[in-house]
Amino acid sequence: MPDSMTEQLRQDMNCEGLPECFHGLKDLDRKCFQALVEAEEPLTVDDLAERVDRERSTAYRAVQRLLQTGFIEKEQINYDQGGYYHVYSPTDPSKITDEMQRMLNDWYAKMGRLIQEFENKYEQPENSAPAAES
């Protein structure tokens, strides 16, 4: 089970921790995302692997996680003589944050419903409260 809400609120958090908090992304995923942000142009998986000093297959798995969570976008580049390759670039931060805000709103609504269910389940009827002795 993840850390309790109380534990999470006690922790010092920063914006770099959001991808892990919202999507369970790993440190390598964050490094790959940062490399794509810092790049002057979209990168291939090979270029990205070199920048984060990892094997191509490891970088590819990070790219797949980043694509799945919407942090990066894929573009197909076609060769004139046939064939193609893909390059990757970061998604606009406003799109990412809009999605995080939507997820947070959904989570907040779900927690509100669960809190109400908890109250309804364990509420004591007023007339069944123990009588105070005089």
N, CA, C and O of each residue as an XYZ file, in Angstrom:
536
protein
N       0.853     -1.188      0.000
C       0.000      0.000      0.000
C       0.892      1.242      0.000
O       1.923      1.254      0.671
N       0.517      2.274     -0.732
C       1.322      3.485     -0.753
C       1.362      4.142      0.619
O       0.585      3.806      1.513
N       2.283      5.081      0.764
C       2.371      5.821      2.015
C       1.009      6.412      2.352
O       0.218      6.738      1.468
N       0.755      6.542      3.650
C      -0.510      7.155      4.050
C      -0.501      8.629      3.645
O       0.555      9.214      3.403
N      -1.675      9.205      3.577
C      -1.789     10.608      3.212
C      -1.039     11.466      4.228
O      -0.383     12.439      3.857
N      -1.134     11.107      5.506
C      -0.442     11.852      6.551
C       1.061     11.844      6.304
O       1.716     12.880      6.415
N       1.610     10.674      5.966
C       3.046     10.579      5.686
C       3.423     11.408      4.469
O       4.454     12.079      4.467
N       2.598     11.363      3.445
C       2.894     12.138      2.239
C       2.885     13.638      2.523
O       3.713     14.374      1.986
N       1.957     14.095      3.361
C       1.877     15.518      3.674
C       3.061     15.980      4.518
O       3.439     17.150      4.469
N       3.645     15.071      5.287
C       4.811     15.417      6.104
C       6.085     15.525      5.274
O       7.021     16.225      5.660
N       6.125     14.842      4.146
C       7.329     14.816      3.315
C       7.533     16.151      2.610
O       6.585     16.844      2.242
N       8.813     16.483      2.436
C       9.131     17.620      1.576
C       8.952     17.140      0.147
O       9.548     16.140     -0.254
N       8.149     17.836     -0.612
C       7.906     17.437     -1.996
C       8.337     18.571     -2.910
O       8.360     19.736     -2.512
N       8.677     18.212     -4.141
C       9.006     19.217     -5.137
C       8.375     18.809     -6.458
O       7.865     17.697     -6.599
N       8.413     19.709     -7.411
C       7.718     19.432     -8.674
C       8.325     18.256     -9.427
O       7.633     17.621    -10.221
N       9.605     17.948     -9.198
C      10.211     16.813     -9.881
C       9.587     15.496     -9.429
O       9.669     14.497    -10.144
N       8.967     15.481     -8.257
C       8.335     14.273     -7.747
C       6.940     14.014     -8.302
O       6.380     12.941     -8.076
N       6.373     14.968     -9.016
C       5.009     14.804     -9.528
C       4.848     13.633    -10.490
O       3.870     12.894    -10.373
N       5.768     13.430    -11.437
C       5.583     12.276    -12.341
C       5.528     10.943    -11.595
O       4.769     10.047    -11.967
N       6.328     10.819    -10.553
C       6.291      9.589     -9.756
C       4.988      9.506     -8.973
O       4.352      8.453     -8.921
N       4.598     10.610     -8.370
C       3.392     10.641     -7.541
C       2.131     10.349     -8.361
O       1.280      9.569     -7.933
N       2.013     10.961     -9.516
C       0.806     10.802    -10.321
C       0.796      9.541    -11.169
O      -0.253      8.927    -11.363
N       1.970      9.151    -11.680
C       1.994      8.071    -12.669
C       2.904      6.906    -12.313
O       2.980      5.937    -13.068
N       3.593      6.978    -11.183
C       4.504      5.904    -10.813
C       5.740      5.838    -11.695
O       6.372      4.787    -11.800
N       6.089      6.950    -12.329
C       7.266      6.958    -13.189
C       8.536      6.835    -12.353
O       8.565      7.203    -11.179
N       9.570      6.315    -12.976
C      10.836      6.044    -12.302
C      11.811      7.197    -12.509
O      11.570      8.106    -13.304
N      12.922      7.136    -11.769
C      13.942      8.166    -11.889
C      14.470      8.245    -13.323
O      14.694      9.339    -13.840
N      14.669      7.098    -13.964
C      15.142      7.103    -15.352
C      14.136      7.797    -16.268
O      14.529      8.517    -17.186
N      12.858      7.586    -16.028
C      11.830      8.248    -16.836
C      11.958      9.763    -16.702
O      11.861     10.494    -17.688
N      12.175     10.226    -15.473
C      12.345     11.657    -15.228
C      13.588     12.179    -15.952
O      13.559     13.261    -16.538
N      14.685     11.404    -15.910
C      15.915     11.823    -16.590
C      15.713     11.880    -18.107
O      16.198     12.800    -18.766
N      15.011     10.917    -18.647
C      14.725     10.924    -20.088
C      13.857     12.119    -20.459
O      14.106     12.787    -21.463
N      12.845     12.385    -19.652
C      11.982     13.533    -19.911
C      12.806     14.820    -19.871
O      12.668     15.678    -20.744
N      13.661     14.950    -18.857
C      14.500     16.142    -18.731
C      15.421     16.292    -19.939
O      15.615     17.399    -20.440
N      15.987     15.180    -20.407
C      16.862     15.229    -21.588
C      16.091     15.706    -22.817
O      16.619     16.472    -23.624
N      14.855     15.260    -22.959
C      14.040     15.702    -24.094
C      13.692     17.182    -23.981
O      13.654     17.892    -24.986
N      13.438     17.648    -22.761
C      13.137     19.068    -22.547
C      14.354     19.920    -22.912
O      14.219     20.975    -23.531
N      15.539     19.453    -22.523
C      16.759     20.225    -22.757
C      17.254     20.146    -24.200
O      18.059     20.977    -24.620
N      16.790     19.171    -24.955
C      17.238     19.010    -26.344
C      16.685     20.137    -27.212
O      15.573     20.619    -26.996
N      17.470     20.539    -28.180
C      17.042     21.611    -29.082
C      16.110     21.114    -30.172
O      15.445     21.911    -30.834
N      16.058     19.803    -30.362
C      15.184     19.211    -31.375
C      14.737     17.842    -30.878
O      15.339     17.296    -29.954
N      13.695     17.283    -31.474
C      13.248     15.944    -31.065
C      14.387     14.929    -31.200
O      15.264     15.073    -32.052
N      14.358     13.907    -30.349
C      15.421     12.904    -30.308
C      14.899     11.525    -30.669
O      13.733     11.206    -30.438
N      15.777     10.715    -31.239
C      15.479      9.294    -31.430
C      15.770      8.576    -30.117
O      16.380      9.150    -29.215
N      15.339      7.333    -30.010
C      15.645      6.544    -28.815
C      17.156      6.387    -28.672
O      17.681      6.447    -27.560
N      17.857      6.187    -29.780
C      19.319      6.058    -29.722
C      19.966      7.321    -29.159
O      20.854      7.243    -28.311
N      19.521      8.482    -29.632
C      20.053      9.754    -29.121
C      19.762      9.897    -27.632
O      20.626     10.308    -26.857
N      18.558      9.560    -27.249
C      18.155      9.670    -25.855
C      18.965      8.716    -24.975
O      19.413      9.099    -23.895
N      19.151      7.490    -25.428
C      19.935      6.506    -24.671
C      21.346      7.024    -24.424
O      21.897      6.851    -23.336
N      21.921      7.651    -25.425
C      23.270      8.207    -25.280
C      23.284      9.334    -24.248
O      24.208      9.422    -23.439
N      22.281     10.182    -24.272
C      22.235     11.325    -23.343
C      22.038     10.901    -21.893
O      22.534     11.566    -20.984
N      21.324      9.808    -21.665
C      21.102      9.352    -20.281
C      22.037      8.202    -19.912
O      21.935      7.637    -18.822
N      22.943      7.860    -20.821
C      23.959      6.830    -20.596
C      23.342      5.488    -20.202
O      23.707      4.886    -19.192
N      22.410      5.046    -21.019
C      21.753      3.751    -20.814
C      21.706      2.998    -22.129
O      21.892      3.570    -23.203
N      21.452      1.702    -22.020
C      21.288      0.882    -23.216
C      20.029      1.333    -23.962
O      19.102      1.877    -23.360
N      20.007      1.105    -25.261
C      18.868      1.497    -26.082
C      17.575      0.871    -25.578
O      16.551      1.551    -25.503
N      17.603     -0.417    -25.229
C      16.380     -1.100    -24.791
C      15.849     -0.504    -23.487
O      14.636     -0.422    -23.291
N      16.741     -0.092    -22.606
C      16.329      0.534    -21.340
C      15.690      1.891    -21.615
O      14.645      2.222    -21.054
N      16.327      2.672    -22.484
C      15.769      3.980    -22.847
C      14.426      3.808    -23.554
O      13.508      4.602    -23.347
N      14.307      2.774    -24.387
C      13.052      2.524    -25.099
C      11.909      2.255    -24.113
O      10.799      2.754    -24.299
N      12.179      1.476    -23.077
C      11.131      1.202    -22.079
C      10.708      2.488    -21.365
O       9.523      2.690    -21.098
N      11.668      3.351    -21.060
C      11.333      4.635    -20.434
C      10.488      5.483    -21.385
O       9.523      6.120    -20.962
N      10.850      5.490    -22.657
C      10.085      6.236    -23.664
C       8.651      5.711    -23.729
O       7.710      6.500    -23.821
N       8.477      4.408    -23.682
C       7.134      3.830    -23.732
C       6.303      4.263    -22.525
O       5.119      4.570    -22.664
N       6.918      4.289    -21.341
C       6.190      4.747    -20.147
C       5.825      6.226    -20.279
O       4.716      6.625    -19.922
N       6.742      7.030    -20.785
C       6.471      8.459    -20.956
C       5.389      8.714    -22.002
O       4.571      9.619    -21.844
N       5.386      7.921    -23.062
C       4.321      8.029    -24.068
C       2.972      7.654    -23.468
O       1.970      8.338    -23.677
N       2.963      6.557    -22.719
C       1.716      6.058    -22.134
C       1.099      7.074    -21.177
O      -0.124      7.174    -21.082
N       1.933      7.820    -20.475
C       1.424      8.792    -19.512
C       1.212     10.175    -20.122
O       0.741     11.087    -19.442
N       1.556     10.336    -21.400
C       1.318     11.606    -22.075
C       2.390     12.658    -21.852
O       2.184     13.821    -22.200
N       3.531     12.284    -21.282
C       4.589     13.253    -21.026
C       5.378     13.603    -22.283
O       5.976     14.676    -22.370
N       5.376     12.687    -23.262
C       6.086     12.957    -24.507
C       5.203     12.590    -25.690
O       4.197     11.894    -25.553
N       5.612     13.081    -26.858
C       4.887     12.806    -28.096
C       5.841     12.178    -29.105
O       7.040     12.456    -29.104
N       5.290     11.330    -29.963
C       6.072     10.625    -30.976
C       5.715     11.172    -32.348
O       4.551     11.434    -32.649
N       6.745     11.340    -33.174
C       6.540     11.793    -34.550
C       7.278     10.843    -35.489
O       8.418     10.457    -35.231
N       6.623     10.479    -36.565
C       7.243      9.606    -37.564
C       7.905     10.460    -38.635
O       7.284     11.360    -39.202
N       9.172     10.167    -38.906
C       9.915     10.848    -39.966
C      10.134      9.842    -41.089
O      10.707      8.774    -40.871
N       9.678     10.184    -42.287
C       9.799      9.284    -43.440
C      11.049      9.611    -44.250
O      11.361     10.776    -44.494
N      11.756      8.564    -44.660
C      12.891      8.723    -45.577
C      12.344      8.877    -46.994
O      11.314      8.292    -47.329
N      13.024      9.656    -47.820
C      12.603      9.841    -49.214
C      12.606      8.524    -49.980
O      11.731      8.287    -50.814
N      13.585      7.668    -49.702
C      13.713      6.413    -50.433
C      12.921      5.271    -49.800
O      13.083      4.117    -50.196
N      12.078      5.574    -48.835
C      11.269      4.560    -48.161
C      11.796      4.292    -46.764
O      12.977      4.496    -46.481
N      10.932      3.847    -45.918
C      11.297      3.605    -44.526
C      11.016      4.827    -43.665
O      10.673      5.896    -44.171
N      11.164      4.657    -42.377
C      10.886      5.749    -41.450
C      11.582      5.479    -40.118
O      12.094      4.387    -39.868
N      11.582      6.493    -39.285
C      12.051      6.370    -37.906
C      11.211      7.314    -37.054
O      10.494      8.167    -37.578
N      11.306      7.154    -35.740
C      10.524      7.987    -34.833
C      11.438      8.909    -34.035
O      12.564      8.555    -33.685
N      10.924     10.083    -33.764
C      11.587     11.018    -32.856
C      10.581     11.399    -31.773
O       9.368     11.311    -31.965
N      11.115     11.820    -30.639
C      10.283     12.096    -29.472
C      10.580     13.490    -28.944
O      11.720     13.955    -28.968
N       9.536     14.141    -28.470
C       9.666     15.481    -27.896
C       8.723     15.587    -26.700
O       7.743     14.849    -26.607
N       9.026     16.509    -25.785
C       8.157     16.649    -24.610
C       6.804     17.241    -24.994
O       6.707     18.075    -25.895
N       5.782     16.801    -24.307
C       4.444     17.370    -24.460
C       4.440     18.752    -23.822
O       5.181     19.000    -22.871
N       3.620     19.640    -24.333
C       3.489     20.973    -23.751
C       3.152     20.833    -22.263
O       2.225     20.105    -21.907
N       3.898     21.525    -21.390
C       3.655     21.392    -19.948
C       2.217     21.698    -19.530
O       1.718     21.105    -18.574
N       1.547     22.610    -20.230
C       0.166     22.931    -19.849
C      -0.760     21.733    -20.070
O      -1.711     21.546    -19.311
N      -0.497     20.920    -21.098
C      -1.300     19.712    -21.316
C      -1.064     18.708    -20.194
O      -1.997     18.066    -19.712
N       0.196     18.582    -19.785
C       0.538     17.646    -18.708
C      -0.112     18.089    -17.407
O      -0.708     17.278    -16.698
N       0.002     19.378    -17.092
C      -0.558     19.859    -15.829
C      -2.084     19.838    -15.842
O      -2.704     19.602    -14.805
N      -2.695     20.082    -16.994
C      -4.158     19.973    -17.081
C      -4.602     18.551    -16.751
O      -5.584     18.352    -16.035
N      -3.878     17.568    -17.273
C      -4.208     16.168    -16.997
C      -3.987     15.842    -15.519
O      -4.792     15.132    -14.917
N      -2.906     16.353    -14.934
C      -2.666     16.128    -13.503
C      -3.781     16.751    -12.669
O      -4.243     16.154    -11.697
N      -4.206     17.941    -13.046
C      -5.285     18.605    -12.311
C      -6.579     17.810    -12.426
O      -7.319     17.688    -11.450
N      -6.861     17.265    -13.615
C      -8.048     16.439    -13.797
C      -7.975     15.200    -12.908
O      -8.954     14.833    -12.258
N      -6.811     14.563    -12.887
C      -6.642     13.376    -12.046
C      -6.818     13.722    -10.569
O      -7.447     12.974     -9.820
N      -6.259     14.860    -10.154
C      -6.386     15.290     -8.764
C      -7.848     15.560     -8.422
O      -8.311     15.177     -7.348
N      -8.575     16.214     -9.320
C     -10.002     16.475     -9.093
C     -10.793     15.172     -8.992
O     -11.670     15.040     -8.138
N     -10.481     14.206     -9.869
C     -11.144     12.898     -9.807
C     -10.848     12.205     -8.484
O     -11.744     11.633     -7.863
N      -9.579     12.259     -8.052
C      -9.180     11.631     -6.790
C      -9.905     12.300     -5.626
O     -10.410     11.622     -4.730
N      -9.954     13.635     -5.642
C     -10.608     14.380     -4.576
C     -12.090     14.006     -4.490
O     -12.615     13.803     -3.395
N     -12.757     13.915     -5.625
C     -14.178     13.536     -5.642
C     -14.361     12.116     -5.112
O     -15.290     11.852     -4.349
N     -13.480     11.207     -5.513
C     -13.575      9.826     -5.043
C     -13.364      9.754     -3.536
O     -14.091      9.042     -2.844
N     -12.383     10.481     -3.022
C     -12.136     10.483     -1.576
C     -13.337     11.068     -0.833
O     -13.700     10.584      0.239
N     -13.948     12.101     -1.396
C     -15.136     12.689     -0.774
C     -16.261     11.671     -0.660
O     -16.939     11.600      0.365
N     -16.461     10.874     -1.724
C     -17.500      9.830     -1.683
C     -17.159      8.762     -0.644
O     -18.037      8.304      0.087
N     -15.891      8.367     -0.576
C     -15.488      7.345      0.396
C     -15.640      7.842      1.829
O     -16.038      7.081      2.711
N     -15.329      9.103      2.065
C     -15.503      9.679      3.401
C     -16.978      9.665      3.782
O     -17.325      9.338      4.917
N     -17.847     10.020      2.837
C     -19.287      9.999      3.112
C     -19.765      8.577      3.381
O     -20.569      8.355      4.287
N     -19.275      7.607      2.599
C     -19.631      6.202      2.838
C     -19.185      5.758      4.227
O     -19.917      5.052      4.919
N     -17.992      6.169      4.634
C     -17.475      5.822      5.953
C     -18.389      6.387      7.041
O     -18.753      5.689      7.987
N     -18.750      7.658      6.892
C     -19.627      8.290      7.877
C     -20.972      7.571      7.941
O     -21.473      7.299      9.032
N     -21.563      7.259      6.786
C     -22.857      6.575      6.753
C     -22.776      5.187      7.386
O     -23.693      4.769      8.093
N     -21.692      4.486      7.136
C     -21.553      3.127      7.641
C     -21.389      3.088      9.156
O     -21.922      2.195      9.814
N     -20.663      4.039      9.706
C     -20.332      3.975     11.133
C     -21.079      4.989     11.989
O     -20.795      5.130     13.178
N     -22.026      5.691     11.395
C     -22.789      6.678     12.147
C     -23.673      5.979     13.176
O     -24.309      4.970     12.875
N     -23.706      6.514     14.367
C     -24.547      5.983     15.440
C     -25.885      6.720     15.421
O     -25.914      7.950     15.388
N     -26.982      5.983     15.440
C     -28.281      6.667     15.541
C     -28.335      7.466     16.843
O     -27.811      7.031     17.869
N     -28.976      8.643     16.793
C     -29.009      9.529     17.962
C     -29.674      8.887     19.163
O     -29.219      9.086     20.289
N     -30.747      8.117     18.957
C     -31.465      7.546     20.095
C     -30.774      6.309     20.662
O     -31.214      5.793     21.689
N     -29.717      5.818     20.037
C     -29.042      4.638     20.574
C     -27.783      5.003     21.343
O     -27.049      4.121     21.788
N     -27.526      6.308     21.503
C     -26.355      6.730     22.271
C     -26.576      6.356     23.727
O     -27.696      6.471     24.224
N     -25.528      5.910     24.427
C     -25.683      5.538     25.835
C     -26.143      6.737     26.661
O     -25.660      7.855     26.481
N     -27.090      6.481     27.572
C     -27.633      7.540     28.424
C     -26.619      7.901     29.498
O     -25.932      7.036     30.042
N     -26.538      9.189     29.794
C     -25.633      9.653     30.851
C     -26.285      9.385     32.192
O     -27.472      9.649     32.383
N     -25.504      8.862     33.114
C     -26.049      8.581     34.455
C     -25.982      9.826     35.300
O     -25.048     10.619     35.178
N     -27.004     10.010     36.188
C     -27.025     11.173     37.066
C     -26.526     10.814     38.424
O     -26.469     11.669     39.307
